[in-house]
């Protein structure tokens, strides 16, 4: 989470220093929305991995994935708060993400691996 926020901070600083960005607040909002969407996907991906490890009897790995899913959940809630989203909106977004992302991740291993790679890149 700390790495993700640091990466976002660097992006926001670059956006603020770029004269082509007329509205810094808009850049901040866009960055937060993008991070919010990534964190939702990470929550789903780590949930899938946790379940897979549990089924395989690998409890330690399942617990590690649950921890990652929790960190992603916390990031969604924090970023949602920054965006002014209500708890009801955030809950709805979790449901929508699960409904749309689960089938994609199950059916497309490359997409699933890409999402996990993105999650690791942003520190989730």
C-alpha positions as CSV (number, residue, x, y, z in Angstrom):
1,X,0.0,0.0,0.0
2,X,2.8,2.4,0.9
3,X,4.5,1.7,-2.4
4,X,1.3,2.3,-4.3
5,X,0.8,5.6,-2.6
6,X,4.4,6.6,-3.2
7,X,4.1,5.7,-6.9
8,X,0.8,7.8,-7.1
9,X,2.5,10.7,-5.3
10,X,5.3,10.7,-7.9
11,X,2.7,10.6,-10.7
12,X,0.8,13.5,-9.2
13,X,3.9,15.5,-8.7
14,X,4.8,15.1,-12.4
15,X,1.3,16.0,-13.4
16,X,1.4,19.1,-11.2
17,X,4.8,20.2,-12.7
18,X,3.6,19.6,-16.3
19,X,2.2,22.9,-17.7
20,X,0.0,20.9,-20.1
21,X,-2.0,19.8,-17.1
22,X,-4.3,22.7,-16.6
23,X,-6.3,21.3,-13.7
24,X,-4.1,19.5,-11.1
25,X,-7.2,18.5,-9.0
26,X,-8.5,16.8,-12.1
27,X,-5.2,14.9,-12.5
28,X,-5.4,13.9,-8.8
29,X,-8.9,12.7,-9.2
30,X,-8.0,10.7,-12.3
31,X,-5.0,9.1,-10.6
32,X,-7.2,8.2,-7.6
33,X,-9.8,6.7,-9.9
34,X,-7.2,4.6,-11.7
35,X,-5.7,3.4,-8.4
36,X,-9.2,2.6,-7.1
37,X,-9.9,0.5,-10.2
38,X,-6.6,-1.4,-9.9
39,X,-7.1,-2.1,-6.2
40,X,-10.6,-3.5,-7.0
41,X,-9.0,-5.9,-9.5
42,X,-6.3,-6.8,-7.1
43,X,-8.9,-7.7,-4.4
44,X,-10.5,-10.1,-6.9
45,X,-7.3,-11.6,-8.1
46,X,-5.9,-12.3,-4.6
47,X,-9.2,-13.8,-3.6
48,X,-9.0,-16.2,-6.5
49,X,-5.4,-17.1,-5.5
50,X,-6.4,-17.5,-1.9
51,X,-9.2,-20.0,-2.8
52,X,-6.9,-21.9,-5.1
53,X,-4.2,-22.3,-2.5
54,X,-6.8,-23.3,0.1
55,X,-8.1,-26.0,-2.2
56,X,-4.5,-27.2,-2.8
57,X,-4.0,-27.5,0.9
58,X,-1.3,-24.7,0.9
59,X,-2.5,-22.8,4.0
60,X,0.5,-20.5,4.3
61,X,0.1,-19.3,0.7
62,X,-3.6,-19.0,1.2
63,X,-3.1,-16.8,4.2
64,X,-0.6,-14.6,2.4
65,X,-3.1,-14.1,-0.4
66,X,-5.8,-13.3,2.1
67,X,-3.5,-10.7,3.5
68,X,-2.9,-9.2,0.0
69,X,-6.7,-9.2,-0.6
70,X,-7.2,-7.3,2.7
71,X,-4.5,-4.8,1.7
72,X,-6.3,-4.3,-1.6
73,X,-9.7,-4.0,0.2
74,X,-8.2,-1.3,2.5
75,X,-6.8,0.6,-0.5
76,X,-10.2,0.6,-2.2
77,X,-11.9,1.9,0.9
78,X,-9.2,4.6,1.4
79,X,-9.2,5.7,-2.2
80,X,-13.0,5.6,-2.3
81,X,-13.1,8.0,0.6
82,X,-10.7,10.3,-1.2
83,X,-13.0,10.3,-4.2
84,X,-16.0,11.1,-2.0
85,X,-17.7,7.7,-2.6
86,X,-20.2,6.5,0.0
87,X,-19.8,3.1,1.7
88,X,-22.8,1.9,-0.4
89,X,-21.0,3.0,-3.6
90,X,-17.8,1.2,-2.6
91,X,-19.8,-2.0,-1.7
92,X,-21.5,-1.8,-5.0
93,X,-18.2,-1.4,-6.8
94,X,-16.8,-4.5,-5.1
95,X,-19.8,-6.5,-6.4
96,X,-19.5,-5.1,-9.9
97,X,-15.8,-5.9,-9.9
98,X,-16.3,-9.4,-8.8
99,X,-19.1,-9.9,-11.3
100,X,-17.0,-8.6,-14.2
101,X,-13.5,-9.5,-13.3
102,X,-13.9,-13.1,-12.0
103,X,-15.1,-14.5,-15.3
104,X,-12.3,-12.7,-17.2
105,X,-9.6,-13.9,-14.8
106,X,-10.9,-17.5,-14.8
107,X,-11.1,-17.7,-18.6
108,X,-8.0,-15.8,-19.5
109,X,-4.8,-16.8,-17.7
110,X,-2.8,-14.1,-19.5
111,X,-5.2,-11.4,-18.2
112,X,-5.1,-12.9,-14.7
113,X,-1.3,-12.9,-14.8
114,X,-1.3,-9.3,-16.1
115,X,-3.5,-8.1,-13.2
116,X,-1.3,-9.9,-10.6
117,X,1.7,-8.2,-12.2
118,X,0.1,-4.8,-12.0
119,X,-0.8,-5.4,-8.4
120,X,2.8,-6.2,-7.5
121,X,4.0,-3.2,-9.5
122,X,1.8,-0.8,-7.4
123,X,2.7,-2.5,-4.2
124,X,-0.5,-4.4,-3.4
